[in-house]
């Protein structure tokens, strides 16, 4: 049986303090299964993109975006370029342990999509209370309105068989709410989803994109809630995507 090759997509913005370590850890844990790491950088002022260029490894590919920004669109661009049988994505800030990637890819033996989850057995969210409470409330709302396809609709950590993207187009706008829509559409279209517990920690180095600022958290919370209600309206109208 042909060994499955893995593409890892890493959206980056001002991750100069983390990008080398996350790259080394991904490469080590995946070994020969790793086909490529695709870095999608939005012209980071700290020159994260330059660090990637200087690595000079044929498995490391850079999409350096000058006039385009945003997490969802960055992931979309990375997924389009990916050539692996399995596509994995996670944050570059090391809040998600790269060593857990094989837990997700192995789960694809019996699923189409594997989601790293803070809310199943083995999962925890160790970030500050304000962020964890906000996340729990948003996920409860998503489960009530969209269905129990997963418990962690805002994970941002996934391994997906490439064939899924033949039917599901990744959302191209927004911040973390893209994941809510992607997982919901996967569930509605009959793809089997596995949820694997992992421990999510706050970043050790660099500045969080969502931060602890109340206004920022409130703004993202509104964006997530709005996307959930948009999808709920589609659900009651019988629209799958």
C-alpha positions, 0 to 999 in steps of 0.5 A: 500500500502506498504511503500517504504523503502529508502537506502541512500548511502554516499561516504566519505573521510575525512569527520569527521567534517560533518559525524555526522551532515549529518547522524542526518539530514538524519535520522530526515528528513526521519524518519521511511522511512529510511531503512539504511545509507550506508557509503562507506569510502576509509580509510580516514586518519581523521578516518571518518570510525571510527566515523561511527563505533562508532555510533553503530546504526543498520541502519548505515552500513559501507563499509571500503575500504582499497585498493580501491578508487574513488567516482564512485566505492564507489557509485557502492559498496554502491548501490550493498549493498543497500536493499531499494526500493529507493536508494538515494545518495548525498555528505557528505559535506552538500553542498546538503541539506539532507532536500531536499531528500523527494522532490526527493523521492516523485517525484518517484511517477511519475518517475523512477529517480529523479535528484536534479538540480541547473538549473531548477526552485528553483535551484541555484549554490552558489559556487564560480564563477569559478566552477559554470561557468565550470559546466554550460559549461559542462552541455551545452555541455552534453545537445547538444551532449547527449540530453535534458534528464536533465539540470544538468548532473553533479548533483550528487544528485539522488533518484532512484527506485531499479528496474532501476539498474536491467538494468543500471549498475552504472559506476565504474570509475572516479569522477563526470563524472559517473553521466553524464553516468548514467543519459544518460543511464537512458534516452536512456533506456526509464526510466522517469527522473524528475528534482527537483530544489535545492540550492547547496552551498560550503562546510562550513567545510573540504576541497573540493575534487575538490578544487579551484585549476585551475589545478584540475578544468581543469583536472576534466573538461577534464575528464567530456568532454572526457566522454561526447564525448565517450557517444556521439560516442555511441549515433550516433552508436545507442548503448544504454549503 
